[in-house]
Amino acid sequence: MRRLWILFKTEFNVWRHDPITAMGGIIPCLFILIAFALLFGGRLSFPIAVVNNDQGQYGQTLIDTFDGVISPLDNQPYYEVRPLSESQAWKAFQEYRIEGIWIIPEDFSERISLGKNPEIEMHFMNYNDDRAKNHRIYSAEIIWAFYQKIGIPGPPLERAEQYPLPEMVDWVSIISIGIVLLSVTLGGVFNMFILTYKAQMGKIILEMGLSPRSLAWVLVPKTVLATMFGLITGTLFLVIIRLWLGFWPGGYLAAVWLLTGLVGIFWIQIALAIGLIARNYMAGAVGSVLGAMIIFFIGGGLSMVRANQDAVTWIAWLFPNTYAVDPIRDLVLFHTWPLDFYSVLGKLAGFAGIAILFGSFFAAKKIRNLG
Amino acid sequence: MSTIMVVPTFEMRIVNPASAIGNDFIAAAKEVGSPIGPDYIEPILVEEASPGHRQVIEIIEVDGKPTALQRYGYIDSNLVKNLRNRLTAALLVLWNNELGDQGITVQEYPWLPNDIPYTVYFGMAMIPLAAYLAAAMIGGYVMAQEFESGTILAYRLSPTSFLAILTAKLTRLMITALTAVVILYVALGLITGVWSSSFLAVLAILMPLILIASCIGLIAGMITQSSLPSFLIALASAFAFWLIGSGFGLAAGFSPLFEKISRLIPNTPVIEMLFPYFYFSKQVAAHPLGAKLQLSGYTITLLIVVILVYKDRVLAKER
């Protein structure tokens, strides 16, 4: 045990000489969180212009409707109507300074009153199909509210909804938990790379290979230290989220550590194997770090996996992050014990176990071969 | 794009209705979609009124009125928004059917003849990411390695002009980044079937960004003098620039604050300049000349900074 402690302290000292890399789980993740908060955390109303040529009253009523129809995404109106003249509106639309133009024809009110097929022109951006989709389904919200406002006979089927919590969890918070998992992953990976890189640069791999003792004495401290730093960076990130977004796992913290720790061990073993095997060290490091980043994007980093199961590509299911991210969201954001906790735990333990097996095997093979 | 879960077609679970209005609702749900693109709702009939992990719609009576009640599971506001909007759109189809000639028709005039799949934009915005990442990462690593392996001493003692050395490094990084761009461009073209109208123009637009990234990489390498931290700096800046620099959509389509910050990032003017070459020659640059001047300014400034840092970190060291 004393030997293990000495090796552990030796490895720990390596970290002190490279604090920037030791923060590998924090720096990129913080940038990513800030970027997503800027992207989706601000007001997301579509700026549009409305050209009202209507001779009657309904055109203005329609314009007044826009402000009152609120999106759950950011608790702001779906549309922000900009006060532009028709010529200004077209210029702004062509230069993509506004998202669209609604044109209300001069006989709009008359046609509504007479029941003669009233129409509205909606000019809108469709450079990506998601934005085009939003225009179409947002316009439905506006027309729905407009019908209610002008008091025409009610719909044949009313609308109601139930959300399981008193307050809705916003999208940035969902993304932030994906980033917590990324933070643990990168924290572990970067710290393992510090340890293997120093071993390669210091040419102590030969000493390890010649050691008559089991290589577990060398590999276990590296794994423990890297996992510990992964968890520290992840916890620091949770603190950032607590201060910024207001979510904290509370009594579920140990469960969060367990799930993220097992994911971290999987990636740490990949880093261990690559760190010792790769002939071109940096290519291996770059490959594994970018791999972790890609898995963040395709493995539920941006949306809930359970709610979008069909959209998850099969490659993502080959990595533990995809299984772990939603139970962690349950624990941190929804403060509820995941129904699938133990089955997920089993899967993550399986991933970690297999990774330890392969990581240790390849690392030991490499070290002994050198010896 | 489906890999990051942005898909226009949503599966919506509906409790198998027993009433005629319920069947009409399902028919209406199938009508919600783009006339020039995909459907937005794929109704999935279920027996149980439990939202599970997502949602379920049940047709019930509330105060004597038939009502489509949508129950949500533990999901976020974006998913709620999308599900709510789709439900409203389907119910509006029913309402308009009942109103007949009194119902309002929204005549659609999209900007482009087709709704372009998000993959095309996403892919186009990844080209600057690839260029930046390759140049900054390799720049940082190569420079840091000179310190780690001690070859920096040879540069220090060399009679060759330091400008020639830096030019050679920048040229190498430009070639590497352009190679990354070509590989990604071909891959994206094969996946999406969309190719730019001028490949040379794409390369020319990317050149200032590649120079900027190369300079950032070289500076990181010279300052940290260690491979891993310089790689980390390149990685963090590349992803931050990609995300804030219009990686998920044109800057003007997000909040005013985001747009202001995004316009400071070199990726944004680059993407706005690339846009017409992928999107039927449509211009979206707010100030085309300003964007070019901005990129030129960044490039020149960083080239000067690289020279200054090189003088400080390499040439000014005691021999």
Interface residues (C-beta under 8 A of the other chain):
Chain A: D18 I20 T21 M23 G24 I27 P28 F31 I32 I34 A35 F36 L38 L39 F40 G42 R43 L44 F46 S71 P72 L73 D74 F93 Q94 E95 Y96 R97 E99 I112 G115 K116 N117 P118 E119 I120 E121 M122 H123 F124 M125 N126 Y127 N128 D129 D130 R131 A132 K133 N134 R136 I137 Y138 S139 A140 E141 I143 W144 F146 Y147 I152 P153 G154 P155 P156 L157 E158 R159 A160 E161 Q162 Y163 P164 L165 M168 V169 D170 W171 S173 I174 F190 F193 I194 Y197 M201 Y281 M282 A285 V286 V289 L290 M293 F297 I298 G300 G301 L302 S303 M304 R306 A307 N308 D310 A311 V312 T313 A316 D326 R329 D330 L333 F334 T336
Chain B: S2 T3 I4 M5 V6 V7 P8 E11 I21 D24 F25 V32 S34 G37 P38 Y40 P51 H53 R54 I59 V62 K65 P66 T67 A68 L69 Q70 R71 Y72 G73 Y74 I75 D76 S77 N78 L79 V80 K81 N82 R84 N85 R86 L87 T88 A89 L91 L92 L94 W95 E98 L99 G100 D101 Q102 G103 I104 T105 V106 Q107 E108 Y109 P110 W111 L112 N114 D115 I116 P117 Y118 V120 Y121 M137 Y141 E148 T224 S226 S227 L228 P229 F231 L232 I233 L235 A236 S237 F239 A240 L243 I244 F248 G249 L250 A252 G253 F254 S255 P256 L257 F258 I261 S262 F275 Y279 K282 Q283 V284 A286
